[in-house]
Structure formats: structure tokens, C-alpha cells
């Protein structure tokens, strides 16, 4: 692992909740990158919350302070490879998570997550925070 991480949605929610372990892990990284898909999931959650404005502002600040990686043709190619490999294994995972994994693979990042189903993506480097 090169110290460059792509946090999954559940890790950023834990960061917003100020979980000590996650804050400590963020302090040991070289760089944090954000997936546009993860941001979409966060914005969706914020819109469903009781504190829409405050939560949207917190996500906006996070996005402004980090590099946001959008999906492009290379991401789409990785997505297709991953989804077909998962289909062949009979071990599908949610589509958004395939996009997140594809982004991590494309940019040679380690995915920080709490979801065990990412273990099904053979070419993905991931850690549990």
C-alpha cells in the first residue's frame, strides 16, 4: 500500500461522526482522494437527514479540501471488467460499489471500507477501518 486512500461512504460517515479510530487512520495517510460516487451517496444521505443544510455544508467542505475523482472512460472500462468477473463468480455487489472499486483500481488507491463484499473484487487493494 502506498499510503494513498479512497474512503468508502461508510468511512466518511464514521469520520463525520468523529470516530477516533477513523480519525487516527486518516492521520497516517499520504493522501486522501474522494470518489464522485461516494460524494453522491453522501449528498443523498444529507438530503434525507434532519439537518440538510449542515450536512451538505460538511460534504462541500470535505470535497473542497480533497481531490475528487470523477468517472471517465477508463473508470468505465474497469467497471466492466469488475462486473463481468463478479458475474462469472456469481458474487455480485451493488453497482455503486463497483464504480467505487473501479475508481480505486484506476488510480492505484487503497479502498478504506467496512464492507466485506469488496473482498470479491480480486484486483482491489482494500483495508478495513
Backbone torsions as a table, in degrees:
resi	resn	phi	psi	omega
1	UNK	NA	138.4	-174.1
2	UNK	-97.8	5.8	178.8
3	UNK	84.5	3.2	178.0
4	UNK	-105.3	124.6	-169.8
5	UNK	-124.2	150.6	171.4
6	UNK	-118.7	105.0	-179.7
7	UNK	-77.2	138.3	174.5
8	UNK	-75.3	167.2	-178.4
9	UNK	-55.1	-44.3	-176.8
10	UNK	-64.9	-28.0	177.5
11	UNK	-72.7	-40.9	179.1
12	UNK	-69.3	-34.2	174.3
13	UNK	-63.4	-41.6	177.0
14	UNK	-64.4	-37.0	176.4
15	UNK	-62.9	-45.9	178.1
16	UNK	-62.1	-30.4	177.7
17	UNK	-81.9	0.2	178.4
18	UNK	59.2	41.1	175.0
19	UNK	-67.5	126.8	-173.4
20	UNK	-57.5	-43.6	-178.6
21	UNK	-60.2	-43.3	-178.7
22	UNK	-68.8	-42.3	177.0
23	UNK	-59.5	-42.6	178.2
24	UNK	-62.1	-44.9	-180.0
25	UNK	-61.9	-42.0	178.4
26	UNK	-60.2	-33.1	-179.9
27	UNK	-70.2	-14.7	-178.7
28	UNK	-100.6	3.5	-176.0
29	UNK	-87.2	155.6	169.7
30	UNK	-79.5	-45.3	-178.0
31	UNK	-154.6	148.4	175.6
32	UNK	-116.7	131.9	175.6
33	UNK	-119.6	151.1	-178.7
34	UNK	-116.2	137.8	174.9
35	UNK	-84.2	136.0	175.5
36	UNK	-61.2	-29.4	178.0
37	UNK	-67.4	-43.7	177.2
38	UNK	-61.5	-43.9	178.4
39	UNK	-60.2	-40.5	177.4
40	UNK	-59.6	-42.2	177.8
41	UNK	-64.4	-39.6	178.5
42	UNK	-65.5	-45.3	179.0
43	UNK	-62.2	-38.8	176.4
44	UNK	-60.6	-47.3	178.2
45	UNK	-61.4	-39.4	179.4
46	UNK	-63.0	-39.8	-179.1
47	UNK	-68.0	-22.7	179.6
48	UNK	-92.7	-5.1	-174.1
49	UNK	-86.3	172.8	176.7
50	UNK	-84.2	-7.1	-178.6
51	UNK	-128.1	60.8	-172.7
52	UNK	-55.2	-55.2	-174.7
53	UNK	-60.7	-45.5	-179.0
54	UNK	-64.9	-41.7	-179.2
55	UNK	-70.1	-40.4	176.5
56	UNK	-62.7	-42.3	178.9
57	UNK	-61.9	-38.5	179.5
58	UNK	-66.1	-40.0	177.7
59	UNK	-67.5	-43.1	177.7
60	UNK	-56.2	-45.5	180.0
61	UNK	-62.9	-44.4	178.2
62	UNK	-58.7	-45.2	-179.0
63	UNK	-65.2	-37.2	-179.7
64	UNK	-69.4	-28.0	-175.8
65	UNK	-91.9	-4.1	-177.4
66	UNK	-135.2	162.1	176.6
67	UNK	-79.2	125.5	178.5
68	UNK	-97.8	127.0	-179.7
69	UNK	-102.7	117.3	179.3
70	UNK	-92.1	159.0	176.6
71	UNK	-77.0	137.6	177.5
72	UNK	-136.5	-166.4	-177.0
73	UNK	-61.6	-40.4	179.4
74	UNK	-65.1	-39.6	176.8
75	UNK	-61.7	-42.5	-179.8
76	UNK	-62.1	-39.0	177.7
77	UNK	-63.8	-44.9	176.9
78	UNK	-61.0	-42.0	178.6
79	UNK	-56.3	-47.4	-179.8
80	UNK	-61.2	-42.0	177.9
81	UNK	-62.1	-47.8	-177.6
82	UNK	-63.4	-47.1	-175.8
83	UNK	-64.0	-40.0	178.6
84	UNK	-66.9	-41.1	178.2
85	UNK	-62.3	-41.0	177.8
86	UNK	-65.9	-40.5	178.3
87	UNK	-61.3	-43.7	-179.8
88	UNK	-63.2	-34.3	178.4
89	UNK	-80.4	-14.2	-175.7
90	UNK	71.3	31.2	-175.0
91	UNK	-130.5	59.9	-177.9
92	UNK	-66.2	150.1	174.4
93	UNK	-126.7	167.0	-178.8
94	UNK	-57.0	142.8	-178.4
95	UNK	-55.8	-43.0	178.9
96	UNK	-58.3	-37.5	-179.9
97	UNK	-70.0	-29.2	174.3
98	UNK	-66.8	-42.5	176.7
99	UNK	-61.4	-41.3	179.5
100	UNK	-64.2	-45.8	177.7
101	UNK	-61.5	-42.2	179.7
102	UNK	-61.4	-39.5	178.3
103	UNK	-64.7	-43.8	179.1
104	UNK	-62.3	-45.2	-179.6
105	UNK	-64.1	-46.7	-178.5
106	UNK	-55.8	-40.4	-174.1
107	UNK	-101.2	10.8	178.6
108	UNK	55.3	49.2	-179.6
109	UNK	-112.4	153.9	174.0
110	UNK	-91.6	127.0	178.6
111	UNK	-81.6	124.5	173.3
112	UNK	-97.3	121.3	-173.5
113	UNK	-151.2	173.0	171.0
114	UNK	-120.3	4.5	-177.6
115	UNK	-95.4	116.3	-179.3
116	UNK	-67.4	-23.0	-176.7
117	UNK	-65.3	-16.7	175.2
118	UNK	-65.7	-18.9	176.5
119	UNK	-62.5	-19.6	178.7
120	UNK	-71.7	-17.4	-179.2
121	UNK	-89.1	101.3	-170.7
122	UNK	-58.8	-35.4	-173.9
123	UNK	-92.9	6.0	-176.3
124	UNK	-94.5	131.9	169.8
125	UNK	-89.2	124.8	179.5
126	UNK	-142.2	154.6	176.3
127	UNK	-134.0	155.4	176.8
128	UNK	-101.7	124.0	174.9
129	UNK	-109.6	NA	NA
